Amino acid sequence: MGKLFTIGEVLIDFIPLEKGKALKEVTSFERVAGGAPANVAAAAAKLGANASVITKLGNDAFGDFLINQLLKIGVQTNLIKRTNEANTGLAFVSLNNEGERDFSFYRNPSADLLLTEGEIDSHLFTNQDILHFGSVDLVESPMKHAHVRAIEEMKEKGGFISFDPNIRLPLWNDHEEYRRTIQSFVPKADLLKISEEELEFITGIQDKKKAISSLFTGDIQAILYTKGKQGAQLILRDMSFDSNGFTVDVQDTTGAGDAFMGAFLYQLLQHNAQKENLRSILINNYTTLLPFANAAGALTTAKKGAFPALPSLTEVKECMKKGMDIND
């Protein structure tokens, strides 16, 4: 069975202890591990996958905390570099009454952005592995070039690439540059996850059908189009499949999309998915792939913080069993 590698930011999320307040009004926070690539690896590892994160952390207490949290949940940390040149990244989050978020990031730069292409081991990957990445660390930095090198190495070995843009507009001064950067990385992926809120920004196209169609460029074989509590859609070039969401008492949406993605990639590893058989696996197993990932994402929103809320395999299966919890 293959291994999941994620590359990009691992940081501290400071989650507010007060809900329904703007970030400037929050007075107390709880420290939790975060960063989309870390969340995806942690979600997959919690379910039982072999998962590892490629990044760089500061030689500071926050970096030590993140290493401990990753190890505790089962993520391998041997590919995480440490540095004295920058601190570990921080993100302060506020939550409205529906659990939706507002972010303020502290990285100028943070340690993750200093990972270099020369620090990517060319012998890491096999044709059974998956490499997953997002857009947060694609700002012009050594880390952007590390992404390019990792993607090239995985492609050369025959593994497949997963991309979730996971847009964070406050991190980019030039939103047009952000759009162009995402568009330049989309063709490098085999599997793309995109939310309904992100579709128009990335494509610049208002019509949903045309916007999604425009994303089938380069190596893209499939798109996961997520719709929050309404579920998700798996879209191939010539067919699509829908799956409804699950009803939960939402506390915090932080990490829900990452939990969805980690659960989806966990299942693909279970099916020994590779670049060549990805399409057939998706077509033959979408009736379980999508509900499983939807359940993982929904369960994550029922608790605060990404890592603390990630569900176990037993919890996901129990959620799927409760057919009455599925939105109509």
Contacts in CASP RR format, 6 or more apart in sequence:
PFRMAT RR
TARGET T0000
AUTHOR 0000-0000-0000
METHOD contacts of the structure
MODEL  1
MGKLFTIGEVLIDFIPLEKGKALKEVTSFERVAGGAPANVAAAAAKLGAN
ASVITKLGNDAFGDFLINQLLKIGVQTNLIKRTNEANTGLAFVSLNNEGE
RDFSFYRNPSADLLLTEGEIDSHLFTNQDILHFGSVDLVESPMKHAHVRA
IEEMKEKGGFISFDPNIRLPLWNDHEEYRRTIQSFVPKADLLKISEEELE
FITGIQDKKKAISSLFTGDIQAILYTKGKQGAQLILRDMSFDSNGFTVDV
QDTTGAGDAFMGAFLYQLLQHNAQKENLRSILINNYTTLLPFANAAGALT
TAKKGAFPALPSLTEVKECMKKGMDIND
1 50 0 8 1.000
1 128 0 8 1.000
1 269 0 8 1.000
1 270 0 8 1.000
1 272 0 8 1.000
2 50 0 8 1.000
2 126 0 8 1.000
2 128 0 8 1.000
2 129 0 8 1.000
2 130 0 8 1.000
2 269 0 8 1.000
2 272 0 8 1.000
3 49 0 8 1.000
3 50 0 8 1.000
3 51 0 8 1.000
3 52 0 8 1.000
3 126 0 8 1.000
3 128 0 8 1.000
3 129 0 8 1.000
3 130 0 8 1.000
3 269 0 8 1.000
4 40 0 8 1.000
4 41 0 8 1.000
4 44 0 8 1.000
4 49 0 8 1.000
4 50 0 8 1.000
4 51 0 8 1.000
4 52 0 8 1.000
4 129 0 8 1.000
4 130 0 8 1.000
4 132 0 8 1.000
4 262 0 8 1.000
4 265 0 8 1.000
4 266 0 8 1.000
4 269 0 8 1.000
5 51 0 8 1.000
5 52 0 8 1.000
5 53 0 8 1.000
5 54 0 8 1.000
5 79 0 8 1.000
5 124 0 8 1.000
5 125 0 8 1.000
5 129 0 8 1.000
5 130 0 8 1.000
5 131 0 8 1.000
5 132 0 8 1.000
5 150 0 8 1.000
5 154 0 8 1.000
6 37 0 8 1.000
6 38 0 8 1.000
6 40 0 8 1.000
6 41 0 8 1.000
6 51 0 8 1.000
6 52 0 8 1.000
6 53 0 8 1.000
6 54 0 8 1.000
6 131 0 8 1.000
6 132 0 8 1.000
6 133 0 8 1.000
7 37 0 8 1.000
7 53 0 8 1.000
7 54 0 8 1.000
7 55 0 8 1.000
7 131 0 8 1.000
7 132 0 8 1.000
7 133 0 8 1.000
7 137 0 8 1.000
7 146 0 8 1.000
7 147 0 8 1.000
7 150 0 8 1.000
8 35 0 8 1.000
8 36 0 8 1.000
8 37 0 8 1.000
8 53 0 8 1.000
8 54 0 8 1.000
8 55 0 8 1.000
8 112 0 8 1.000
8 115 0 8 1.000
8 133 0 8 1.000
8 134 0 8 1.000
8 136 0 8 1.000
8 137 0 8 1.000
8 143 0 8 1.000
8 147 0 8 1.000
9 35 0 8 1.000
9 36 0 8 1.000
9 37 0 8 1.000
9 38 0 8 1.000
9 55 0 8 1.000
9 89 0 8 1.000
9 110 0 8 1.000
9 112 0 8 1.000
9 136 0 8 1.000
9 137 0 8 1.000
10 33 0 8 1.000
10 34 0 8 1.000
10 35 0 8 1.000
10 37 0 8 1.000
10 38 0 8 1.000
10 53 0 8 1.000
10 55 0 8 1.000
10 57 0 8 1.000
10 66 0 8 1.000
10 70 0 8 1.000
10 80 0 8 1.000
10 88 0 8 1.000
10 112 0 8 1.000
11 34 0 8 1.000
11 35 0 8 1.000
11 38 0 8 1.000
11 66 0 8 1.000
11 88 0 8 1.000
11 89 0 8 1.000
11 90 0 8 1.000
11 91 0 8 1.000
11 107 0 8 1.000
11 110 0 8 1.000
11 112 0 8 1.000
12 31 0 8 1.000
12 32 0 8 1.000
12 33 0 8 1.000
12 34 0 8 1.000
12 62 0 8 1.000
12 65 0 8 1.000
12 66 0 8 1.000
12 88 0 8 1.000
12 89 0 8 1.000
12 90 0 8 1.000
12 91 0 8 1.000
13 31 0 8 1.000
13 32 0 8 1.000
13 33 0 8 1.000
13 34 0 8 1.000
13 35 0 8 1.000
13 91 0 8 1.000
13 93 0 8 1.000
13 254 0 8 1.000
13 305 0 8 1.000
13 306 0 8 1.000
14 29 0 8 1.000
14 30 0 8 1.000
14 31 0 8 1.000
14 32 0 8 1.000
14 90 0 8 1.000
14 91 0 8 1.000
14 92 0 8 1.000
14 93 0 8 1.000
15 29 0 8 1.000
15 30 0 8 1.000
15 31 0 8 1.000
15 32 0 8 1.000
15 93 0 8 1.000
15 95 0 8 1.000
15 252 0 8 1.000
15 254 0 8 1.000
15 304 0 8 1.000
15 305 0 8 1.000
16 23 0 8 1.000
16 26 0 8 1.000
16 28 0 8 1.000
16 29 0 8 1.000
16 30 0 8 1.000
16 93 0 8 1.000
16 94 0 8 1.000
16 95 0 8 1.000
17 26 0 8 1.000
17 28 0 8 1.000
17 29 0 8 1.000
17 30 0 8 1.000
18 25 0 8 1.000
18 26 0 8 1.000
18 27 0 8 1.000
18 28 0 8 1.000
19 95 0 8 1.000
19 96 0 8 1.000
19 97 0 8 1.000
19 99 0 8 1.000
20 94 0 8 1.000
20 95 0 8 1.000
20 96 0 8 1.000
20 97 0 8 1.000
21 94 0 8 1.000
22 94 0 8 1.000
22 102 0 8 1.000
23 92 0 8 1.000
23 93 0 8 1.000
23 94 0 8 1.000
23 102 0 8 1.000
23 104 0 8 1.000
25 94 0 8 1.000
26 92 0 8 1.000
26 94 0 8 1.000
29 92 0 8 1.000
30 304 0 8 1.000
30 305 0 8 1.000
31 65 0 8 1.000
32 69 0 8 1.000
32 304 0 8 1.000
32 305 0 8 1.000
32 306 0 8 1.000
32 307 0 8 1.000
32 308 0 8 1.000
33 42 0 8 1.000
33 65 0 8 1.000
33 66 0 8 1.000
33 69 0 8 1.000
33 70 0 8 1.000
33 306 0 8 1.000
33 307 0 8 1.000
34 66 0 8 1.000
34 91 0 8 1.000
34 255 0 8 1.000
34 305 0 8 1.000
34 306 0 8 1.000
34 307 0 8 1.000
35 91 0 8 1.000
35 136 0 8 1.000
35 258 0 8 1.000
35 306 0 8 1.000
36 134 0 8 1.000
36 136 0 8 1.000
36 164 0 8 1.000
36 166 0 8 1.000
36 255 0 8 1.000
36 258 0 8 1.000
37 53 0 8 1.000
37 55 0 8 1.000
37 132 0 8 1.000
37 133 0 8 1.000
37 134 0 8 1.000
37 137 0 8 1.000
38 53 0 8 1.000
38 55 0 8 1.000
38 66 0 8 1.000
38 70 0 8 1.000
38 75 0 8 1.000
39 255 0 8 1.000
39 258 0 8 1.000
39 259 0 8 1.000
39 306 0 8 1.000
39 307 0 8 1.000
39 310 0 8 1.000
40 132 0 8 1.000
40 164 0 8 1.000
40 258 0 8 1.000
40 261 0 8 1.000
40 262 0 8 1.000
40 265 0 8 1.000
41 51 0 8 1.000
41 52 0 8 1.000
41 53 0 8 1.000
41 70 0 8 1.000
41 75 0 8 1.000
41 132 0 8 1.000
41 262 0 8 1.000
42 51 0 8 1.000
42 70 0 8 1.000
42 73 0 8 1.000
42 74 0 8 1.000
42 75 0 8 1.000
42 306 0 8 1.000
42 307 0 8 1.000
42 310 0 8 1.000
43 258 0 8 1.000
43 259 0 8 1.000
43 261 0 8 1.000
43 262 0 8 1.000
43 263 0 8 1.000
43 266 0 8 1.000
43 296 0 8 1.000
43 300 0 8 1.000
43 310 0 8 1.000
44 51 0 8 1.000
44 262 0 8 1.000
44 263 0 8 1.000
44 265 0 8 1.000
44 266 0 8 1.000
44 269 0 8 1.000
45 51 0 8 1.000
45 73 0 8 1.000
45 74 0 8 1.000
45 75 0 8 1.000
46 73 0 8 1.000
46 74 0 8 1.000
46 310 0 8 1.000
46 311 0 8 1.000
46 312 0 8 1.000
46 313 0 8 1.000
47 262 0 8 1.000
47 263 0 8 1.000
47 266 0 8 1.000
47 296 0 8 1.000
47 312 0 8 1.000
47 313 0 8 1.000
47 316 0 8 1.000
48 266 0 8 1.000
48 313 0 8 1.000
49 262 0 8 1.000
49 265 0 8 1.000
49 266 0 8 1.000
49 269 0 8 1.000
50 76 0 8 1.000
50 269 0 8 1.000
51 74 0 8 1.000
51 75 0 8 1.000
51 76 0 8 1.000
52 75 0 8 1.000
52 76 0 8 1.000
52 77 0 8 1.000
52 78 0 8 1.000
52 79 0 8 1.000
53 70 0 8 1.000
53 75 0 8 1.000
53 76 0 8 1.000
53 77 0 8 1.000
53 79 0 8 1.000
53 80 0 8 1.000
54 79 0 8 1.000
54 80 0 8 1.000
54 115 0 8 1.000
54 120 0 8 1.000
54 146 0 8 1.000
54 150 0 8 1.000
55 79 0 8 1.000
55 80 0 8 1.000
55 81 0 8 1.000
55 112 0 8 1.000
55 115 0 8 1.000
56 80 0 8 1.000
56 81 0 8 1.000
56 82 0 8 1.000
56 83 0 8 1.000
56 111 0 8 1.000
56 112 0 8 1.000
56 114 0 8 1.000
56 115 0 8 1.000
56 119 0 8 1.000
56 143 0 8 1.000
57 63 0 8 1.000
57 66 0 8 1.000
57 67 0 8 1.000
57 80 0 8 1.000
57 81 0 8 1.000
57 82 0 8 1.000
57 83 0 8 1.000
57 88 0 8 1.000
57 111 0 8 1.000
57 112 0 8 1.000
58 82 0 8 1.000
58 83 0 8 1.000
58 84 0 8 1.000
58 86 0 8 1.000
58 87 0 8 1.000
58 88 0 8 1.000
58 111 0 8 1.000
59 82 0 8 1.000
59 83 0 8 1.000
59 84 0 8 1.000
60 87 0 8 1.000
60 88 0 8 1.000
62 87 0 8 1.000
62 88 0 8 1.000
62 89 0 8 1.000
62 90 0 8 1.000
63 82 0 8 1.000
63 88 0 8 1.000
63 111 0 8 1.000
66 88 0 8 1.000
67 77 0 8 1.000
67 80 0 8 1.000
69 307 0 8 1.000
70 76 0 8 1.000
70 77 0 8 1.000
70 80 0 8 1.000
71 77 0 8 1.000
73 307 0 8 1.000
73 310 0 8 1.000
79 121 0 8 1.000
79 124 0 8 1.000
81 115 0 8 1.000
81 119 0 8 1.000
82 111 0 8 1.000
83 111 0 8 1.000
83 114 0 8 1.000
85 111 0 8 1.000
85 114 0 8 1.000
86 109 0 8 1.000
86 110 0 8 1.000
86 111 0 8 1.000
86 113 0 8 1.000
86 114 0 8 1.000
87 110 0 8 1.000
87 111 0 8 1.000
88 110 0 8 1.000
88 111 0 8 1.000
89 105 0 8 1.000
89 106 0 8 1.000
89 107 0 8 1.000
89 110 0 8 1.000
89 111 0 8 1.000
89 112 0 8 1.000
90 105 0 8 1.000
90 106 0 8 1.000
90 107 0 8 1.000
90 110 0 8 1.000
91 103 0 8 1.000
91 104 0 8 1.000
91 105 0 8 1.000
91 106 0 8 1.000
92 103 0 8 1.000
92 104 0 8 1.000
92 105 0 8 1.000
92 106 0 8 1.000
93 101 0 8 1.000
93 102 0 8 1.000
93 103 0 8 1.000
93 104 0 8 1.000
93 254 0 8 1.000
94 101 0 8 1.000
94 102 0 8 1.000
95 101 0 8 1.000
95 252 0 8 1.000
96 102 0 8 1.000
98 250 0 8 1.000
99 250 0 8 1.000
99 251 0 8 1.000
99 252 0 8 1.000
99 253 0 8 1.000
99 301 0 8 1.000
100 253 0 8 1.000
101 252 0 8 1.000
101 253 0 8 1.000
101 254 0 8 1.000
103 168 0 8 1.000
103 170 0 8 1.000
104 170 0 8 1.000
105 168 0 8 1.000
105 170 0 8 1.000
105 171 0 8 1.000
107 113 0 8 1.000
107 171 0 8 1.000
109 141 0 8 1.000
112 137 0 8 1.000
112 143 0 8 1.000
113 137 0 8 1.000
113 139 0 8 1.000
113 141 0 8 1.000
113 142 0 8 1.000
113 143 0 8 1.000
114 141 0 8 1.000
114 142 0 8 1.000
114 143 0 8 1.000
115 142 0 8 1.000
115 143 0 8 1.000
115 146 0 8 1.000
116 142 0 8 1.000
116 145 0 8 1.000
116 146 0 8 1.000
117 142 0 8 1.000
117 145 0 8 1.000
117 146 0 8 1.000
117 148 0 8 1.000
117 149 0 8 1.000
118 146 0 8 1.000
118 149 0 8 1.000
119 146 0 8 1.000
120 146 0 8 1.000
120 149 0 8 1.000
120 150 0 8 1.000
120 153 0 8 1.000
122 153 0 8 1.000
124 153 0 8 1.000
125 131 0 8 1.000
125 153 0 8 1.000
125 154 0 8 1.000
125 157 0 8 1.000
125 158 0 8 1.000
125 159 0 8 1.000
126 157 0 8 1.000
126 158 0 8 1.000
126 159 0 8 1.000
127 157 0 8 1.000
127 158 0 8 1.000
127 159 0 8 1.000
127 274 0 8 1.000
127 275 0 8 1.000
128 159 0 8 1.000
128 272 0 8 1.000
128 274 0 8 1.000
129 154 0 8 1.000
129 157 0 8 1.000
129 159 0 8 1.000
130 159 0 8 1.000
130 160 0 8 1.000
130 161 0 8 1.000
130 162 0 8 1.000
130 265 0 8 1.000
130 268 0 8 1.000
130 269 0 8 1.000
130 273 0 8 1.000
131 150 0 8 1.000
131 151 0 8 1.000
131 154 0 8 1.000
131 159 0 8 1.000
131 160 0 8 1.000
131 161 0 8 1.000
131 162 0 8 1.000
132 161 0 8 1.000
132 162 0 8 1.000
132 163 0 8 1.000
132 164 0 8 1.000
132 261 0 8 1.000
132 262 0 8 1.000
132 265 0 8 1.000
133 147 0 8 1.000
133 150 0 8 1.000
133 151 0 8 1.000
133 161 0 8 1.000
133 162 0 8 1.000
133 163 0 8 1.000
133 164 0 8 1.000
133 185 0 8 1.000
134 163 0 8 1.000
134 164 0 8 1.000
134 165 0 8 1.000
134 166 0 8 1.000
135 165 0 8 1.000
135 166 0 8 1.000
135 167 0 8 1.000
135 168 0 8 1.000
135 178 0 8 1.000
135 181 0 8 1.000
135 182 0 8 1.000
135 185 0 8 1.000
136 166 0 8 1.000
136 168 0 8 1.000
136 171 0 8 1.000
137 143 0 8 1.000
137 144 0 8 1.000
137 147 0 8 1.000
138 144 0 8 1.000
138 147 0 8 1.000
138 181 0 8 1.000
138 182 0 8 1.000
138 185 0 8 1.000
139 171 0 8 1.000
139 172 0 8 1.000
139 181 0 8 1.000
147 185 0 8 1.000
151 161 0 8 1.000
151 188 0 8 1.000
154 160 0 8 1.000
154 161 0 8 1.000
155 161 0 8 1.000
155 188 0 8 1.000
158 274 0 8 1.000
158 275 0 8 1.000
159 274 0 8 1.000
159 275 0 8 1.000
160 190 0 8 1.000
160 191 0 8 1.000
160 273 0 8 1.000
160 274 0 8 1.000
160 275 0 8 1.000
160 278 0 8 1.000
161 188 0 8 1.000
161 189 0 8 1.000
161 190 0 8 1.000
161 191 0 8 1.000
161 219 0 8 1.000
162 189 0 8 1.000
162 190 0 8 1.000
162 191 0 8 1.000
162 192 0 8 1.000
162 193 0 8 1.000
162 261 0 8 1.000
162 265 0 8 1.000
163 185 0 8 1.000
163 186 0 8 1.000
163 188 0 8 1.000
163 189 0 8 1.000
163 191 0 8 1.000
163 192 0 8 1.000
163 193 0 8 1.000
164 192 0 8 1.000
164 193 0 8 1.000
164 194 0 8 1.000
164 257 0 8 1.000
164 258 0 8 1.000
164 261 0 8 1.000
165 182 0 8 1.000
165 193 0 8 1.000
165 194 0 8 1.000
165 198 0 8 1.000
165 202 0 8 1.000
166 257 0 8 1.000
166 258 0 8 1.000
167 178 0 8 1.000
167 182 0 8 1.000
167 197 0 8 1.000
167 198 0 8 1.000
167 201 0 8 1.000
167 202 0 8 1.000
169 175 0 8 1.000
169 178 0 8 1.000
172 178 0 8 1.000
175 201 0 8 1.000
179 201 0 8 1.000
179 202 0 8 1.000
179 204 0 8 1.000
182 202 0 8 1.000
183 202 0 8 1.000
186 192 0 8 1.000
186 202 0 8 1.000
186 215 0 8 1.000
186 217 0 8 1.000
186 218 0 8 1.000
186 220 0 8 1.000
187 217 0 8 1.000
187 218 0 8 1.000
187 219 0 8 1.000
187 220 0 8 1.000
188 218 0 8 1.000
188 219 0 8 1.000
189 219 0 8 1.000
189 220 0 8 1.000
190 219 0 8 1.000
190 220 0 8 1.000
190 221 0 8 1.000
190 222 0 8 1.000
190 275 0 8 1.000
190 278 0 8 1.000
191 220 0 8 1.000
191 221 0 8 1.000
191 222 0 8 1.000
191 223 0 8 1.000
191 224 0 8 1.000
191 278 0 8 1.000
192 215 0 8 1.000
192 220 0 8 1.000
192 222 0 8 1.000
192 223 0 8 1.000
192 224 0 8 1.000
193 223 0 8 1.000
193 224 0 8 1.000
193 226 0 8 1.000
193 257 0 8 1.000
193 260 0 8 1.000
193 261 0 8 1.000
193 264 0 8 1.000
194 202 0 8 1.000
194 215 0 8 1.000
194 223 0 8 1.000
194 224 0 8 1.000
194 225 0 8 1.000
194 226 0 8 1.000
195 225 0 8 1.000
195 226 0 8 1.000
195 227 0 8 1.000
195 228 0 8 1.000
195 257 0 8 1.000
196 208 0 8 1.000
196 225 0 8 1.000
196 226 0 8 1.000
196 227 0 8 1.000
196 228 0 8 1.000
199 208 0 8 1.000
199 211 0 8 1.000
199 212 0 8 1.000
199 225 0 8 1.000
200 206 0 8 1.000
200 211 0 8 1.000
202 215 0 8 1.000
203 211 0 8 1.000
203 214 0 8 1.000
203 215 0 8 1.000
204 211 0 8 1.000
205 211 0 8 1.000
205 214 0 8 1.000
212 223 0 8 1.000
212 225 0 8 1.000
212 235 0 8 1.000
215 223 0 8 1.000
216 223 0 8 1.000
216 237 0 8 1.000
221 236 0 8 1.000
221 237 0 8 1.000
221 278 0 8 1.000
221 279 0 8 1.000
221 282 0 8 1.000
222 234 0 8 1.000
222 235 0 8 1.000
222 236 0 8 1.000
222 278 0 8 1.000
222 279 0 8 1.000
222 282 0 8 1.000
223 234 0 8 1.000
223 235 0 8 1.000
224 232 0 8 1.000
224 233 0 8 1.000
224 234 0 8 1.000
224 235 0 8 1.000
224 260 0 8 1.000
224 261 0 8 1.000
224 264 0 8 1.000
224 293 0 8 1.000
225 232 0 8 1.000
225 233 0 8 1.000
225 234 0 8 1.000
225 235 0 8 1.000
226 232 0 8 1.000
226 257 0 8 1.000
226 260 0 8 1.000
227 233 0 8 1.000
228 245 0 8 1.000
228 256 0 8 1.000
229 245 0 8 1.000
229 246 0 8 1.000
229 247 0 8 1.000
229 250 0 8 1.000
229 298 0 8 1.000
229 327 0 8 1.000
230 244 0 8 1.000
230 245 0 8 1.000
230 327 0 8 1.000
231 242 0 8 1.000
231 243 0 8 1.000
231 244 0 8 1.000
231 245 0 8 1.000
231 290 0 8 1.000
231 294 0 8 1.000
231 327 0 8 1.000
232 242 0 8 1.000
232 243 0 8 1.000
232 245 0 8 1.000
232 260 0 8 1.000
232 290 0 8 1.000
232 293 0 8 1.000
232 294 0 8 1.000
233 240 0 8 1.000
233 241 0 8 1.000
233 242 0 8 1.000
233 243 0 8 1.000
234 240 0 8 1.000
234 241 0 8 1.000
234 242 0 8 1.000
234 243 0 8 1.000
234 282 0 8 1.000
234 286 0 8 1.000
234 289 0 8 1.000
234 290 0 8 1.000
236 279 0 8 1.000
236 282 0 8 1.000
236 283 0 8 1.000
239 283 0 8 1.000
241 286 0 8 1.000
241 287 0 8 1.000
241 290 0 8 1.000
242 290 0 8 1.000
243 286 0 8 1.000
243 290 0 8 1.000
243 291 0 8 1.000
243 294 0 8 1.000
244 294 0 8 1.000
244 326 0 8 1.000
244 327 0 8 1.000
244 328 0 8 1.000
245 294 0 8 1.000
245 298 0 8 1.000
245 326 0 8 1.000
245 327 0 8 1.000
246 294 0 8 1.000
246 295 0 8 1.000
246 298 0 8 1.000
246 299 0 8 1.000
246 319 0 8 1.000
246 325 0 8 1.000
246 326 0 8 1.000
246 327 0 8 1.000
247 298 0 8 1.000
247 325 0 8 1.000
247 326 0 8 1.000
247 327 0 8 1.000
248 298 0 8 1.000
248 299 0 8 1.000
248 301 0 8 1.000
248 302 0 8 1.000
248 325 0 8 1.000
249 302 0 8 1.000
250 301 0 8 1.000
250 302 0 8 1.000
251 301 0 8 1.000
251 302 0 8 1.000
251 303 0 8 1.000
251 304 0 8 1.000
252 301 0 8 1.000
252 303 0 8 1.000
252 304 0 8 1.000
252 305 0 8 1.000
252 309 0 8 1.000
253 301 0 8 1.000
254 304 0 8 1.000
254 305 0 8 1.000
254 306 0 8 1.000
254 309 0 8 1.000
255 297 0 8 1.000
255 300 0 8 1.000
255 305 0 8 1.000
255 306 0 8 1.000
255 309 0 8 1.000
256 297 0 8 1.000
256 298 0 8 1.000
256 300 0 8 1.000
256 301 0 8 1.000
257 297 0 8 1.000
257 300 0 8 1.000
258 300 0 8 1.000
258 306 0 8 1.000
259 296 0 8 1.000
259 297 0 8 1.000
259 299 0 8 1.000
259 300 0 8 1.000
259 306 0 8 1.000
259 309 0 8 1.000
259 310 0 8 1.000
259 311 0 8 1.000
260 293 0 8 1.000
260 294 0 8 1.000
260 296 0 8 1.000
260 297 0 8 1.000
261 293 0 8 1.000
262 293 0 8 1.000
262 296 0 8 1.000
263 292 0 8 1.000
263 293 0 8 1.000
263 295 0 8 1.000
263 296 0 8 1.000
263 297 0 8 1.000
263 316 0 8 1.000
264 289 0 8 1.000
264 292 0 8 1.000
264 293 0 8 1.000
267 285 0 8 1.000
267 288 0 8 1.000
267 289 0 8 1.000
267 292 0 8 1.000
267 293 0 8 1.000
268 278 0 8 1.000
268 281 0 8 1.000
268 289 0 8 1.000
271 281 0 8 1.000
271 285 0 8 1.000
273 281 0 8 1.000
282 289 0 8 1.000
291 320 0 8 1.000
292 316 0 8 1.000
292 320 0 8 1.000
295 311 0 8 1.000
295 316 0 8 1.000
295 319 0 8 1.000
295 320 0 8 1.000
296 310 0 8 1.000
296 311 0 8 1.000
296 316 0 8 1.000
297 311 0 8 1.000
298 319 0 8 1.000
299 309 0 8 1.000
299 311 0 8 1.000
299 315 0 8 1.000
299 316 0 8 1.000
299 319 0 8 1.000
300 306 0 8 1.000
300 309 0 8 1.000
300 310 0 8 1.000
300 311 0 8 1.000
301 309 0 8 1.000
302 309 0 8 1.000
303 309 0 8 1.000
311 319 0 8 1.000
319 325 0 8 1.000
END
